């Protein structure tokens, strides 16, 4: 007796490796097509290099990794929402605009939080 996903989609029958390949394809698509994703990846990588250089603690590194992953995940979800909205509402519509604006707002909230987290972690390391 399988779960409902077995009946509703072909994913369960395709195996784990193929499912991971779909996820990987989504990540690559987002990185290749979205300028902001490239910026987030670059800033995240730079932040991790700086963290390694200044010798942040293991806990601080875990906090940075989770924060960077949060920003990247928010950007991926934002991109997915934008694609679905474009598919179902190719014409300009106030509800489509609201959905896109809110998903972009979620990325903004996460990015601002990431800057604050980075500032709190690096302030002591860099200034004192």
C-alpha positions as CSV (number, residue, x, y, z in Angstrom):
1,X,0.0,0.0,0.0
2,X,1.7,3.2,-1.2
3,X,1.1,6.8,-0.3
4,X,-1.1,9.1,-2.3
5,X,1.9,10.4,-4.3
6,X,2.4,6.9,-5.8
7,X,-1.0,7.3,-7.6
8,X,-0.9,11.0,-8.4
9,X,2.5,11.3,-9.9
10,X,5.2,9.3,-11.6
11,X,7.8,10.5,-9.2
12,X,7.6,7.5,-6.8
13,X,8.1,5.1,-9.6
14,X,11.1,6.8,-11.1
15,X,13.5,6.2,-8.2
16,X,15.5,8.5,-5.9
17,X,18.3,9.2,-8.3
18,X,16.0,10.6,-11.0
19,X,14.1,12.6,-8.4
20,X,17.4,14.2,-7.2
21,X,18.3,14.9,-10.9
22,X,15.0,16.9,-11.2
23,X,15.8,18.9,-8.1
24,X,19.4,19.5,-9.4
25,X,17.9,20.6,-12.8
26,X,15.7,23.1,-10.9
27,X,18.6,24.5,-9.0
28,X,20.7,24.9,-12.2
29,X,17.8,26.4,-14.0
30,X,17.3,29.0,-11.3
31,X,21.0,29.8,-11.2
32,X,21.3,30.1,-14.9
33,X,18.2,32.2,-15.5
34,X,18.0,34.4,-12.4
35,X,20.4,37.2,-11.9
36,X,19.5,37.6,-8.2
37,X,20.3,33.9,-7.6
38,X,23.8,34.5,-9.0
39,X,24.2,37.5,-6.7
40,X,22.9,35.5,-3.7
41,X,25.3,32.6,-4.5
42,X,28.3,35.0,-4.9
43,X,27.5,36.8,-1.7
44,X,27.0,33.6,0.2
45,X,30.3,32.2,-1.1
46,X,32.1,35.4,-0.2
47,X,30.6,35.3,3.2
48,X,31.7,31.7,3.8
49,X,35.2,32.6,2.6
50,X,35.3,35.6,5.0
51,X,34.0,33.4,7.8
52,X,36.8,30.9,7.3
53,X,39.4,33.6,7.1
54,X,38.4,35.3,10.4
55,X,37.9,31.9,12.1
56,X,34.3,31.9,13.2
57,X,33.3,29.2,15.5
58,X,31.6,26.0,14.4
59,X,28.2,27.2,15.7
60,X,28.6,30.6,13.9
61,X,29.5,28.7,10.7
62,X,26.3,26.6,11.1
63,X,24.3,29.7,11.6
64,X,25.8,31.3,8.5
65,X,25.2,28.1,6.4
66,X,21.5,28.0,7.5
67,X,21.1,31.7,6.8
68,X,22.6,31.4,3.3
69,X,20.5,28.3,2.6
70,X,17.4,30.3,3.7
71,X,18.2,33.1,1.3
72,X,18.9,30.7,-1.6
73,X,15.7,28.6,-0.8
74,X,13.6,31.8,-0.7
75,X,15.0,32.8,-4.1
76,X,14.2,29.4,-5.5
77,X,10.6,29.5,-4.2
78,X,10.2,33.0,-5.4
79,X,11.3,32.0,-8.9
80,X,8.9,29.0,-8.9
81,X,6.0,31.2,-7.8
82,X,6.8,33.7,-10.5
83,X,6.9,30.9,-13.2
84,X,3.6,29.5,-12.1
85,X,2.0,32.9,-12.0
86,X,3.3,33.6,-15.5
87,X,1.9,30.3,-16.7
88,X,-1.6,30.7,-15.2
89,X,-1.9,34.5,-15.7
90,X,0.1,35.6,-18.8
91,X,-1.8,38.9,-18.8
92,X,-1.3,41.6,-16.2
93,X,-3.6,41.0,-13.3
94,X,-3.7,42.6,-9.8
95,X,-3.7,39.2,-8.0
96,X,-0.8,38.0,-10.1
97,X,1.2,41.1,-9.3
98,X,0.3,40.7,-5.6
99,X,1.5,37.1,-5.6
100,X,4.8,38.0,-7.3
101,X,5.4,41.0,-5.0
102,X,4.7,38.9,-1.9
103,X,7.1,36.2,-3.0
104,X,9.8,38.8,-3.7
105,X,9.0,40.3,-0.3
106,X,9.8,37.0,1.3
107,X,13.2,37.0,-0.4
108,X,13.8,40.6,0.8
109,X,12.9,39.6,4.4
110,X,15.3,36.7,4.3
111,X,18.1,38.8,2.7
112,X,17.8,41.6,5.3
113,X,17.8,39.0,8.0
114,X,21.0,37.4,6.5
115,X,22.7,40.8,6.5
116,X,21.8,41.3,10.1
117,X,23.0,37.8,11.0
118,X,26.3,38.4,9.1
119,X,26.7,41.8,10.8
120,X,26.2,40.4,14.2
121,X,28.6,37.5,13.6
122,X,31.3,39.5,11.9
123,X,31.2,42.7,13.9
124,X,33.1,41.1,16.8
125,X,35.5,39.3,14.4
126,X,36.3,42.4,12.3
127,X,35.9,45.4,14.7
128,X,36.4,44.2,18.1
